[in-house]
Amino acid sequence: MARLVFLGRLADLAGGAERAVAPGPLETTLAALPVELAVALLDERVRIALNGELLAEPGGIVLAEGDELAFLPPVSGG
Amino acid sequence: MTIDVRLLTEPFIPGTFIGPFTQAHPGLGGVCTFVGEVRGQAKDGGRVEALELSHYEPLTLPGMRALAETAALRFGLMGLLMLHRVGKLYPGEPIVCVSAAAEHRRAAIDAVDFAMDHLKSDSWFWKRELRDGAWHWIEPREQDHADLARWR
């Protein structure tokens, strides 16, 4: 399995901080999520990190066994 | 030059870190320290019962280390101490502490100001407040971007 990690308010939307998903194209994974959550994850302000590395270009991700993909919404500020 | 960056999961007393940090830099001309505490009053005037900070382990601490190194180089510091709490905090508890040691005061003061602006607006922390028994996420403010723009 691979793992999705949700930070900040995304964890509330997802109903938890993590979710185990089957390896494969991210598009397929997102399509199986509740629409409201998938839309929030695809917000252009949400940064994505694969195995702890921020991605500059999040297109075309294919999750492999053991991958951790984190969704990072804008930070809170002061 | 020494850099000490930590994420703390328990309440801390800034002086217990600042004292040894200052002692470790004999010959410094100035040390500047900022300590931020959890406010008891929310932006809308309501009472804050608690504040919870979440972070993302693979990015948050490395990001703080990179920020500390940037500040130390930019301002020519002798040392920089950077502490940040995560977890559940209550009003009056220290949440952040930045202390800079330098040969001259301006470098120490500016380095702390620089580090605080970037910790607030450009580090991987998410905050939510407990008000009236319900949790509310804290959103970014315009002021945060203005604070960062000062250093570009």
gemmi code that builds the backbone of each chain (N, CA, C; Angstrom):
import gemmi

chains = {
    "A": [
        ("MET", (0.844, -1.203, 0.000), (0.000, 0.000, 0.000), (0.879, 1.253, 0.000)),
        ("ALA", (0.273, 2.359, -0.421), (0.905, 3.677, -0.299), (0.093, 4.464, 0.738)),
        ("ARG", (0.592, 5.645, 1.093), (-0.082, 6.399, 2.149), (-0.258, 7.848, 1.742)),
        ("LEU", (-1.463, 8.356, 1.956), (-1.715, 9.789, 1.779), (-1.691, 10.424, 3.166)),
        ("VAL", (-1.063, 11.593, 3.281), (-1.005, 12.315, 4.559), (-1.661, 13.677, 4.358)),
        ("PHE", (-2.554, 14.017, 5.269), (-3.297, 15.283, 5.152), (-2.923, 16.211, 6.299)),
        ("LEU", (-2.481, 17.410, 5.973), (-2.096, 18.370, 7.004), (-3.174, 19.439, 7.185)),
        ("GLY", (-3.152, 20.069, 8.334), (-4.053, 21.192, 8.612), (-5.517, 20.795, 8.432)),
        ("ARG", (-6.270, 21.711, 7.842), (-7.708, 21.493, 7.726), (-8.033, 20.314, 6.805)),
        ("LEU", (-7.087, 19.921, 5.966), (-7.327, 18.786, 5.069), (-7.553, 17.493, 5.870)),
        ("ALA", (-6.927, 17.415, 7.060), (-7.117, 16.235, 7.900), (-8.567, 16.155, 8.388)),
        ("ASP", (-9.162, 17.317, 8.659), (-10.575, 17.335, 9.068), (-11.459, 16.841, 7.931)),
        ("LEU", (-11.184, 17.375, 6.732), (-11.980, 16.998, 5.559), (-11.863, 15.499, 5.272)),
        ("ALA", (-10.636, 14.979, 5.469), (-10.373, 13.578, 5.139), (-10.827, 12.636, 6.254)),
        ("GLY", (-11.180, 13.216, 7.407), (-11.609, 12.385, 8.523), (-10.446, 11.669, 9.189)),
        ("GLY", (-9.218, 12.188, 9.002), (-8.049, 11.582, 9.637), (-6.793, 12.130, 9.006)),
        ("ALA", (-5.664, 11.947, 9.675), (-4.407, 12.515, 9.190), (-3.772, 11.675, 8.088)),
        ("GLU", (-4.196, 10.409, 7.976), (-3.595, 9.518, 6.980), (-4.645, 8.612, 6.359)),
        ("ARG", (-4.311, 8.132, 5.190), (-5.196, 7.156, 4.562), (-4.342, 6.218, 3.702)),
        ("ALA", (-4.513, 4.933, 3.888), (-3.776, 3.955, 3.076), (-4.506, 3.793, 1.746)),
        ("VAL", (-3.747, 3.807, 0.661), (-4.352, 3.663, -0.668), (-3.527, 2.661, -1.483)),
        ("ALA", (-4.159, 2.118, -2.505), (-3.448, 1.176, -3.376), (-2.452, 1.942, -4.239)),
        ("PRO", (-1.292, 1.354, -4.534), (-0.346, 1.989, -5.451), (-0.993, 2.186, -6.815)),
        ("GLY", (-0.473, 3.155, -7.569), (-1.026, 3.413, -8.902), (-1.051, 4.902, -9.176)),
        ("PRO", (-1.614, 5.275, -10.321), (-1.665, 6.700, -10.680), (-2.472, 7.495, -9.651)),
        ("LEU", (-1.976, 8.682, -9.309), (-2.670, 9.506, -8.319), (-4.085, 9.859, -8.794)),
        ("GLU", (-4.213, 10.081, -10.087), (-5.543, 10.411, -10.636), (-6.582, 9.366, -10.234)),
        ("THR", (-6.185, 8.091, -10.322), (-7.095, 6.999, -9.979), (-7.443, 7.040, -8.496)),
        ("THR", (-6.406, 7.311, -7.678), (-6.603, 7.390, -6.227), (-7.579, 8.513, -5.889)),
        ("LEU", (-7.359, 9.686, -6.494), (-8.202, 10.848, -6.186), (-9.646, 10.617, -6.630)),
        ("ALA", (-9.794, 9.930, -7.739), (-11.146, 9.699, -8.264), (-11.971, 8.844, -7.316)),
        ("ALA", (-11.283, 8.060, -6.469), (-12.005, 7.179, -5.546), (-12.325, 7.876, -4.221)),
        ("LEU", (-11.820, 9.100, -4.041), (-12.068, 9.825, -2.792), (-13.379, 10.606, -2.887)),
        ("PRO", (-13.926, 11.004, -1.729), (-15.098, 11.879, -1.765), (-14.769, 13.136, -2.588)),
        ("VAL", (-15.729, 13.581, -3.392), (-15.481, 14.693, -4.315), (-14.976, 15.938, -3.584)),
        ("GLU", (-15.591, 16.240, -2.458), (-15.223, 17.454, -1.717), (-13.748, 17.404, -1.304)),
        ("LEU", (-13.296, 16.219, -0.867), (-11.900, 16.060, -0.457), (-10.969, 16.161, -1.668)),
        ("ALA", (-11.324, 15.490, -2.742), (-10.475, 15.509, -3.944), (-10.307, 16.939, -4.464)),
        ("VAL", (-11.390, 17.700, -4.462), (-11.332, 19.093, -4.930), (-10.404, 19.913, -4.035)),
        ("ALA", (-10.513, 19.698, -2.723), (-9.667, 20.440, -1.783), (-8.187, 20.081, -1.975)),
        ("LEU", (-7.912, 18.801, -2.257), (-6.521, 18.359, -2.431), (-5.908, 18.944, -3.697)),
        ("LEU", (-6.765, 19.205, -4.686), (-6.271, 19.703, -5.977), (-6.206, 21.228, -6.027)),
        ("ASP", (-6.580, 21.890, -4.929), (-6.488, 23.351, -4.868), (-5.046, 23.761, -5.209)),
        ("GLU", (-4.911, 24.793, -6.032), (-3.554, 25.154, -6.491), (-2.659, 25.653, -5.359)),
        ("ARG", (-3.254, 26.053, -4.222), (-2.433, 26.525, -3.108), (-1.899, 25.375, -2.253)),
        ("VAL", (-2.412, 24.169, -2.502), (-1.960, 23.016, -1.727), (-0.675, 22.463, -2.342)),
        ("ARG", (0.393, 22.422, -1.531), (1.660, 21.866, -2.016), (1.666, 20.361, -1.763)),
        ("ILE", (2.442, 19.655, -2.568), (2.491, 18.204, -2.459), (3.933, 17.766, -2.237)),
        ("ALA", (4.110, 16.847, -1.299), (5.451, 16.306, -1.037), (5.394, 14.785, -1.181)),
        ("LEU", (6.326, 14.253, -1.969), (6.420, 12.808, -2.154), (7.626, 12.310, -1.361)),
        ("ASN", (7.363, 11.446, -0.397), (8.422, 10.908, 0.474), (9.297, 12.013, 1.067)),
        ("GLY", (8.635, 13.087, 1.502), (9.341, 14.162, 2.208), (9.987, 15.203, 1.322)),
        ("GLU", (9.815, 15.090, -0.009), (10.389, 16.080, -0.922), (9.251, 16.837, -1.600)),
        ("LEU", (9.313, 18.172, -1.499), (8.283, 18.975, -2.161), (8.399, 18.817, -3.676)),
        ("LEU", (7.262, 18.696, -4.328), (7.253, 18.566, -5.785), (6.996, 19.927, -6.414)),
        ("ALA", (7.798, 20.272, -7.396), (7.592, 21.534, -8.102), (6.427, 21.376, -9.083)),
        ("GLU", (6.360, 20.210, -9.673), (5.329, 19.953, -10.692), (4.597, 18.664, -10.315)),
        ("PRO", (3.409, 18.818, -9.713), (2.757, 17.634, -9.151), (2.041, 16.742, -10.178)),
        ("GLY", (2.128, 17.085, -11.450), (1.414, 16.264, -12.443), (2.053, 14.894, -12.638)),
        ("GLY", (1.236, 13.924, -13.019), (1.764, 12.626, -13.442), (2.328, 11.741, -12.348)),
        ("ILE", (1.871, 11.944, -11.102), (2.397, 11.116, -10.004), (1.832, 9.698, -10.074)),
        ("VAL", (2.710, 8.722, -9.960), (2.281, 7.328, -9.845), (2.819, 6.789, -8.524)),
        ("LEU", (1.908, 6.450, -7.630), (2.322, 5.995, -6.299), (2.856, 4.571, -6.357)),
        ("ALA", (4.016, 4.353, -5.738), (4.591, 3.017, -5.644), (4.341, 2.473, -4.242)),
        ("GLU", (4.526, 1.183, -4.079), (4.382, 0.533, -2.780), (5.251, 1.270, -1.744)),
        ("GLY", (4.643, 1.651, -0.610), (5.410, 2.293, 0.460), (5.585, 3.800, 0.318)),
        ("ASP", (5.135, 4.388, -0.783), (5.260, 5.840, -0.955), (4.395, 6.591, 0.063)),
        ("GLU", (4.886, 7.773, 0.445), (4.080, 8.664, 1.294), (3.883, 9.973, 0.538)),
        ("LEU", (2.631, 10.310, 0.290), (2.320, 11.541, -0.438), (1.571, 12.481, 0.511)),
        ("ALA", (2.186, 13.641, 0.784), (1.592, 14.577, 1.750), (0.979, 15.777, 1.044)),
        ("PHE", (-0.181, 16.187, 1.522), (-0.875, 17.368, 0.998), (-0.784, 18.474, 2.040)),
        ("LEU", (-0.151, 19.598, 1.637), (0.169, 20.664, 2.590), (-0.565, 21.948, 2.214)),
        ("PRO", (-1.632, 22.269, 2.925), (-2.353, 23.514, 2.629), (-1.523, 24.719, 3.099)),
        ("PRO", (-1.936, 25.940, 2.719), (-1.177, 27.125, 3.162), (-0.998, 27.105, 4.681)),
        ("VAL", (0.188, 27.533, 5.140), (0.444, 27.528, 6.582), (-0.318, 28.681, 7.242)),
        ("SER", (-0.432, 28.585, 8.562), (-1.357, 29.470, 9.271), (-0.898, 30.913, 9.398)),
        ("GLY", (0.404, 31.135, 9.454), (0.862, 32.505, 9.665), (0.641, 32.965, 11.089)),
        ("GLY", (0.704, 34.291, 11.268), (0.688, 34.838, 12.609), (-0.661, 34.814, 13.255)),
    ],
    "B": [
        ("MET", (30.566, 29.255, 14.433), (29.135, 29.587, 14.472), (28.335, 28.332, 14.840)),
        ("THR", (27.436, 28.479, 15.803), (26.644, 27.323, 16.238), (25.166, 27.579, 15.977)),
        ("ILE", (24.502, 26.556, 15.481), (23.072, 26.658, 15.215), (22.374, 25.540, 15.979)),
        ("ASP", (21.372, 25.925, 16.767), (20.638, 24.954, 17.581), (19.151, 25.132, 17.276)),
        ("VAL", (18.572, 24.171, 16.587), (17.172, 24.268, 16.154), (16.413, 23.064, 16.698)),
        ("ARG", (15.302, 23.321, 17.365), (14.558, 22.208, 17.964), (13.046, 22.403, 17.862)),
        ("LEU", (12.358, 21.289, 17.694), (10.903, 21.241, 17.854), (10.655, 20.638, 19.232)),
        ("LEU", (9.828, 21.313, 20.017), (9.584, 20.852, 21.385), (8.136, 20.420, 21.527)),
        ("THR", (7.940, 19.274, 22.186), (6.581, 18.755, 22.339), (6.002, 19.026, 23.729)),
        ("GLU", (6.838, 19.566, 24.613), (6.391, 19.840, 25.984), (6.637, 21.313, 26.322)),
        ("PRO", (5.907, 21.854, 27.317), (6.145, 23.251, 27.731), (7.623, 23.459, 28.078)),
        ("PHE", (8.131, 24.661, 27.776), (9.542, 24.924, 28.063), (9.718, 26.296, 28.698)),
        ("ILE", (10.832, 26.461, 29.401), (11.184, 27.741, 30.020), (12.333, 28.328, 29.203)),
        ("PRO", (12.067, 29.418, 28.443), (13.083, 29.951, 27.524), (14.433, 30.185, 28.187)),
        ("GLY", (14.426, 30.689, 29.423), (15.678, 31.014, 30.089), (16.623, 29.831, 30.235)),
        ("THR", (16.050, 28.628, 30.334), (16.913, 27.456, 30.505), (17.677, 27.135, 29.223)),
        ("PHE", (17.195, 27.668, 28.101), (17.914, 27.486, 26.838), (18.804, 28.698, 26.539)),
        ("ILE", (18.261, 29.898, 26.841), (18.970, 31.126, 26.471), (20.243, 31.303, 27.296)),
        ("GLY", (20.182, 30.945, 28.578), (21.349, 31.082, 29.445), (22.557, 30.331, 28.899)),
        ("PRO", (22.413, 29.021, 28.712), (23.541, 28.237, 28.170), (23.956, 28.690, 26.774)),
        ("PHE", (22.978, 29.114, 25.958), (23.298, 29.580, 24.605), (24.211, 30.803, 24.672)),
        ("THR", (23.860, 31.752, 25.548), (24.669, 32.962, 25.692), (26.060, 32.624, 26.240)),
        ("GLN", (26.084, 31.730, 27.228), (27.356, 31.321, 27.842), (28.291, 30.685, 26.819)),
        ("ALA", (27.705, 30.035, 25.837), (28.506, 29.291, 24.859), (29.186, 30.211, 23.851)),
        ("HIS", (28.863, 31.513, 23.904), (29.457, 32.448, 22.938), (30.200, 33.586, 23.619)),
        ("PRO", (31.308, 33.254, 24.305), (32.086, 34.315, 24.938), (32.621, 35.250, 23.860)),
        ("GLY", (32.658, 36.518, 24.170), (33.164, 37.477, 23.189), (32.085, 38.077, 22.325)),
        ("LEU", (30.830, 37.661, 22.543), (29.758, 38.252, 21.729), (29.566, 39.712, 22.119)),
        ("GLY", (29.101, 40.497, 21.155), (28.855, 41.901, 21.454), (27.408, 42.142, 21.795)),
        ("GLY", (26.538, 41.234, 21.355), (25.127, 41.414, 21.654), (24.368, 40.131, 21.444)),
        ("VAL", (23.352, 39.930, 22.272), (22.456, 38.802, 22.064), (21.038, 39.350, 22.093)),
        ("CYS", (20.246, 38.968, 21.102), (18.858, 39.426, 21.026), (17.957, 38.209, 21.075)),
        ("THR", (16.935, 38.269, 21.908), (16.031, 37.126, 22.074), (14.581, 37.569, 21.928)),
        ("PHE", (13.819, 36.801, 21.172), (12.380, 37.008, 21.114), (11.698, 35.750, 21.630)),
        ("VAL", (10.717, 35.945, 22.501), (9.899, 34.829, 22.971), (8.447, 35.150, 22.644)),
        ("GLY", (7.801, 34.270, 21.903), (6.381, 34.438, 21.604), (5.568, 33.540, 22.516)),
        ("GLU", (4.445, 34.075, 23.004), (3.570, 33.278, 23.858), (2.177, 33.182, 23.250)),
        ("VAL", (1.440, 32.186, 23.645), (0.076, 31.996, 23.145), (-0.814, 33.096, 23.715)),
        ("ARG", (-1.482, 33.819, 22.799), (-2.397, 34.884, 23.239), (-3.693, 34.279, 23.768)),
        ("GLY", (-4.268, 34.930, 24.759), (-5.532, 34.461, 25.313), (-6.738, 35.028, 24.582)),
        ("GLN", (-6.435, 35.988, 23.670), (-7.542, 36.632, 22.976), (-7.459, 36.344, 21.476)),
        ("ALA", (-8.574, 35.901, 20.902), (-8.606, 35.598, 19.474), (-8.746, 36.899, 18.684)),
        ("LYS", (-8.527, 36.802, 17.348), (-8.598, 37.998, 16.503), (-9.993, 38.612, 16.520)),
        ("ASP", (-11.009, 37.761, 16.706), (-12.379, 38.282, 16.729), (-12.768, 38.737, 18.139)),
        ("GLY", (-11.809, 38.735, 19.051), (-12.080, 39.210, 20.403), (-12.484, 38.122, 21.370)),
        ("GLY", (-12.772, 36.922, 20.842), (-13.180, 35.825, 21.724), (-12.023, 35.293, 22.550)),
        ("ARG", (-12.328, 34.414, 23.461), (-11.301, 33.868, 24.338), (-10.730, 32.580, 23.731)),
        ("VAL", (-9.415, 32.499, 23.704), (-8.760, 31.294, 23.212), (-8.544, 30.359, 24.394)),
        ("GLU", (-9.098, 29.157, 24.290), (-8.941, 28.198, 25.384), (-7.670, 27.378, 25.204)),
        ("ALA", (-7.325, 27.099, 23.945), (-6.106, 26.330, 23.664), (-5.717, 26.546, 22.206)),
        ("LEU", (-4.458, 26.244, 21.904), (-3.943, 26.357, 20.541), (-3.246, 25.035, 20.231)),
        ("GLU", (-3.515, 24.502, 19.045), (-2.839, 23.257, 18.672), (-2.035, 23.468, 17.406)),
        ("LEU", (-0.757, 23.107, 17.482), (0.116, 23.228, 16.318), (0.431, 21.853, 15.776)),
        ("SER", (0.164, 21.670, 14.482), (0.601, 20.436, 13.854), (1.720, 20.762, 12.879)),
        ("HIS", (2.517, 19.757, 12.579), (3.645, 19.944, 11.665), (3.802, 18.686, 10.835)),
        ("TYR", (4.712, 18.726, 9.863), (4.983, 17.548, 9.044), (6.455, 17.209, 9.193)),
        ("GLU", (6.694, 16.154, 9.932), (8.044, 15.792, 10.355), (9.111, 15.898, 9.242)),
        ("PRO", (8.872, 15.339, 8.044), (9.948, 15.366, 7.035), (10.308, 16.770, 6.541)),
        ("LEU", (9.408, 17.740, 6.700), (9.676, 19.071, 6.154), (9.916, 20.144, 7.220)),
        ("THR", (9.226, 20.056, 8.348), (9.215, 21.179, 9.282), (10.592, 21.466, 9.893)),
        ("LEU", (11.208, 20.445, 10.481), (12.510, 20.683, 11.124), (13.608, 20.992, 10.094)),
        ("PRO", (13.693, 20.238, 8.988), (14.680, 20.617, 7.955), (14.467, 22.043, 7.448)),
        ("GLY", (13.217, 22.465, 7.314), (12.928, 23.830, 6.865), (13.414, 24.861, 7.871)),
        ("MET", (13.217, 24.565, 9.167), (13.692, 25.476, 10.216), (15.220, 25.543, 10.206)),
        ("ARG", (15.864, 24.391, 9.997), (17.341, 24.387, 9.959), (17.850, 25.233, 8.801)),
        ("ALA", (17.194, 25.104, 7.653), (17.616, 25.880, 6.476), (17.430, 27.373, 6.741)),
        ("LEU", (16.306, 27.714, 7.379), (16.047, 29.119, 7.717), (17.121, 29.645, 8.673)),
        ("ALA", (17.457, 28.847, 9.678), (18.462, 29.268, 10.657), (19.816, 29.486, 9.984)),
        ("GLU", (20.170, 28.589, 9.071), (21.454, 28.736, 8.374), (21.464, 29.979, 7.494)),
        ("THR", (20.336, 30.218, 6.821), (20.224, 31.417, 5.981), (20.386, 32.678, 6.833)),
        ("ALA", (19.702, 32.713, 7.979), (19.769, 33.893, 8.851), (21.183, 34.083, 9.393)),
        ("ALA", (21.808, 32.981, 9.800), (23.151, 33.067, 10.393), (24.157, 33.611, 9.376)),
        ("LEU", (24.028, 33.153, 8.119), (24.936, 33.618, 7.070), (24.645, 35.066, 6.695)),
        ("ARG", (23.348, 35.346, 6.504), (22.961, 36.681, 6.042), (23.408, 37.776, 7.012)),
        ("PHE", (23.314, 37.482, 8.324), (23.608, 38.517, 9.310), (24.959, 38.299, 10.010)),
        ("GLY", (25.695, 37.305, 9.554), (27.026, 37.072, 10.105), (27.019, 36.777, 11.597)),
        ("LEU", (26.133, 35.869, 12.011), (25.968, 35.600, 13.440), (27.080, 34.722, 13.996)),
        ("MET", (27.238, 34.796, 15.312), (28.113, 33.862, 16.018), (27.319, 32.611, 16.398)),
        ("GLY", (26.032, 32.793, 16.624), (25.204, 31.651, 16.985), (23.731, 31.977, 16.862)),
        ("LEU", (22.922, 30.936, 16.658), (21.475, 31.134, 16.558), (20.764, 29.971, 17.238)),
        ("LEU", (19.821, 30.326, 18.104), (19.003, 29.338, 18.807), (17.573, 29.516, 18.319)),
        ("MET", (16.934, 28.432, 17.911), (15.571, 28.528, 17.379), (14.751, 27.367, 17.934)),
        ("LEU", (13.750, 27.704, 18.755), (12.906, 26.686, 19.383), (11.463, 26.924, 18.985)),
        ("HIS", (10.737, 25.865, 18.672), (9.310, 26.019, 18.347), (8.528, 24.868, 18.952)),
        ("ARG", (7.429, 25.215, 19.613), (6.556, 24.193, 20.181), (5.648, 23.600, 19.123)),
        ("VAL", (5.280, 22.355, 19.311), (4.180, 21.738, 18.574), (3.289, 21.058, 19.605)),
        ("GLY", (2.109, 20.648, 19.169), (1.180, 20.007, 20.094), (0.194, 21.015, 20.654)),
        ("LYS", (-0.406, 20.648, 21.789), (-1.455, 21.482, 22.371), (-0.859, 22.447, 23.392)),
        ("LEU", (-1.172, 23.735, 23.222), (-0.643, 24.767, 24.122), (-1.796, 25.568, 24.732)),
        ("TYR", (-1.488, 26.221, 25.840), (-2.490, 27.034, 26.512), (-2.006, 28.478, 26.607)),
        ("PRO", (-2.938, 29.445, 26.697), (-2.554, 30.858, 26.766), (-1.488, 31.095, 27.840)),
        ("GLY", (-0.495, 31.908, 27.467), (0.579, 32.232, 28.386), (1.788, 31.323, 28.235)),
        ("GLU", (1.632, 30.197, 27.528), (2.786, 29.307, 27.343), (3.659, 29.809, 26.205)),
        ("PRO", (4.979, 29.724, 26.349), (5.872, 30.073, 25.238), (5.636, 29.123, 24.061)),
        ("ILE", (5.589, 29.699, 22.867), (5.374, 28.893, 21.666), (6.607, 28.913, 20.780)),
        ("VAL", (7.361, 30.019, 20.841), (8.544, 30.148, 19.992), (9.603, 30.968, 20.727)),
        ("CYS", (10.854, 30.628, 20.468), (11.970, 31.392, 21.040), (13.093, 31.424, 20.009)),
        ("VAL", (13.527, 32.632, 19.665), (14.669, 32.790, 18.762), (15.676, 33.695, 19.453)),
        ("SER", (16.912, 33.250, 19.491), (17.955, 34.049, 20.114), (19.168, 34.066, 19.188)),
        ("ALA", (19.696, 35.271, 18.944), (20.837, 35.417, 18.049), (21.976, 36.098, 18.773)),
        ("ALA", (23.170, 35.548, 18.616), (24.381, 36.137, 19.195), (25.253, 36.657, 18.061)),
        ("ALA", (25.726, 37.895, 18.223), (26.534, 38.505, 17.172), (27.562, 39.447, 17.782)),
        ("GLU", (28.472, 39.912, 16.933), (29.474, 40.844, 17.433), (28.869, 42.220, 17.673)),
        ("HIS", (27.819, 42.529, 16.901), (27.188, 43.844, 17.032), (25.668, 43.706, 17.111)),
        ("ARG", (25.036, 44.663, 17.769), (23.618, 44.528, 18.094), (22.721, 44.440, 16.867)),
        ("ARG", (23.014, 45.243, 15.830), (22.105, 45.317, 14.679), (21.927, 43.940, 14.034)),
        ("ALA", (23.025, 43.228, 13.902), (22.948, 41.902, 13.278), (22.066, 40.972, 14.107)),
        ("ALA", (22.219, 41.037, 15.430), (21.441, 40.160, 16.311), (19.952, 40.505, 16.236)),
        ("ILE", (19.642, 41.797, 16.285), (18.239, 42.237, 16.256), (17.598, 41.887, 14.916)),
        ("ASP", (18.296, 42.211, 13.831), (17.731, 41.949, 12.502), (17.561, 40.448, 12.234)),
        ("ALA", (18.506, 39.658, 12.701), (18.427, 38.209, 12.471), (17.190, 37.623, 13.150)),
        ("VAL", (16.888, 38.098, 14.347), (15.718, 37.596, 15.075), (14.440, 38.034, 14.354)),
        ("ASP", (14.404, 39.277, 13.899), (13.247, 39.801, 13.173), (13.018, 38.988, 11.885)),
        ("PHE", (14.099, 38.748, 11.149), (14.069, 37.959, 9.917), (13.572, 36.535, 10.194)),
        ("ALA", (14.148, 35.911, 11.211), (13.783, 34.532, 11.527), (12.319, 34.437, 11.948)),
        ("MET", (11.841, 35.399, 12.737), (10.450, 35.365, 13.189), (9.468, 35.549, 12.031)),
        ("ASP", (9.757, 36.496, 11.134), (8.855, 36.692, 9.992), (8.746, 35.414, 9.160)),
        ("HIS", (9.867, 34.726, 8.990), (9.849, 33.505, 8.179), (9.266, 32.309, 8.932)),
        ("LEU", (9.481, 32.266, 10.234), (8.867, 31.183, 11.011), (7.352, 31.299, 10.982)),
        ("LYS", (6.868, 32.533, 11.055), (5.425, 32.765, 11.109), (4.736, 32.461, 9.790)),
        ("SER", (5.356, 32.867, 8.690), (4.635, 32.858, 7.416), (5.154, 31.844, 6.421)),
        ("ASP", (6.321, 31.267, 6.699), (6.966, 30.470, 5.664), (7.525, 29.161, 6.228)),
        ("SER", (6.969, 28.715, 7.339), (7.408, 27.442, 7.907), (6.207, 26.522, 8.013)),
        ("TRP", (6.492, 25.216, 8.053), (5.409, 24.236, 7.949), (4.741, 23.959, 9.287)),
        ("PHE", (3.891, 24.909, 9.677), (3.073, 24.738, 10.881), (1.626, 25.073, 10.544)),
        ("TRP", (0.738, 24.289, 11.089), (-0.693, 24.592, 10.956), (-1.260, 24.737, 12.364)),
        ("LYS", (-2.074, 25.801, 12.547), (-2.569, 26.114, 13.883), (-4.084, 26.120, 13.904)),
        ("ARG", (-4.612, 25.625, 14.986), (-6.047, 25.795, 15.206), (-6.286, 26.183, 16.660)),
        ("GLU", (-7.314, 27.017, 16.817), (-7.656, 27.551, 18.139), (-8.916, 26.886, 18.657)),
        ("LEU", (-8.944, 26.658, 19.954), (-10.158, 26.183, 20.604), (-10.879, 27.394, 21.188)),
        ("ARG", (-12.041, 27.703, 20.603), (-12.851, 28.829, 21.084), (-14.270, 28.347, 21.313)),
        ("ASP", (-14.813, 28.666, 22.460), (-16.177, 28.244, 22.793), (-16.379, 26.749, 22.564)),
        ("GLY", (-15.369, 25.992, 22.893), (-15.488, 24.539, 22.808), (-15.365, 23.960, 21.409)),
        ("ALA", (-15.048, 24.803, 20.390), (-14.915, 24.283, 19.021), (-13.561, 24.700, 18.438)),
        ("TRP", (-12.991, 23.814, 17.620), (-11.688, 24.106, 16.995), (-11.877, 24.902, 15.715)),
        ("HIS", (-11.034, 25.917, 15.536), (-11.069, 26.749, 14.318), (-9.660, 26.838, 13.744)),
        ("TRP", (-9.499, 26.503, 12.458), (-8.194, 26.621, 11.812), (-7.862, 28.091, 11.601)),
        ("ILE", (-6.587, 28.420, 11.760), (-6.128, 29.792, 11.543), (-5.602, 29.904, 10.115)),
        ("GLU", (-6.136, 30.862, 9.375), (-5.788, 31.040, 7.964), (-4.641, 32.048, 7.826)),
        ("PRO", (-3.926, 31.995, 6.693), (-2.868, 32.983, 6.450), (-3.477, 34.384, 6.356)),
        ("ARG", (-2.685, 35.389, 6.730), (-3.149, 36.778, 6.643), (-2.318, 37.525, 5.607)),
        ("GLU", (-2.884, 38.600, 5.084), (-2.152, 39.464, 4.145), (-0.882, 39.995, 4.793)),
        ("GLN", (-1.008, 40.320, 6.088), (0.128, 40.900, 6.813), (1.351, 39.983, 6.777)),
        ("ASP", (1.105, 38.663, 6.762), (2.209, 37.716, 6.742), (3.040, 37.885, 5.478)),
        ("HIS", (2.358, 38.096, 4.353), (3.075, 38.269, 3.081), (3.850, 39.581, 3.092)),
        ("ALA", (3.239, 40.618, 3.660), (3.911, 41.918, 3.756), (5.157, 41.791, 4.638)),
        ("ASP", (5.037, 41.002, 5.719), (6.175, 40.808, 6.620), (7.347, 40.153, 5.880)),
        ("LEU", (7.012, 39.172, 5.035), (8.073, 38.475, 4.292), (8.700, 39.368, 3.236)),
        ("ALA", (7.849, 40.197, 2.599), (8.323, 41.048, 1.502), (9.389, 42.037, 1.971)),
        ("ARG", (9.393, 42.341, 3.262), (10.401, 43.270, 3.804), (11.821, 42.776, 3.556)),
        ("TRP", (11.988, 41.478, 3.429), (13.343, 40.896, 3.376), (13.796, 40.559, 1.976)),
        ("ARG", (12.973, 40.849, 0.958), (13.356, 40.468, -0.404), (14.233, 41.512, -1.038)),
    ],
}
model = gemmi.Model(1)
for chain_id, residues in chains.items():
    chain = gemmi.Chain(chain_id)
    for i, (resn, *xyz) in enumerate(residues, 1):
        res = gemmi.Residue()
        res.name, res.seqid = resn, gemmi.SeqId(i, " ")
        for name, pos in zip(("N", "CA", "C"), xyz):
            atom = gemmi.Atom()
            atom.name, atom.element = name, gemmi.Element(name[0])
            atom.pos, atom.b_iso = gemmi.Position(*pos), 0.0
            res.add_atom(atom)
        chain.add_residue(res)
    model.add_chain(chain)
structure = gemmi.Structure()
structure.add_model(model)
structure.setup_entities()
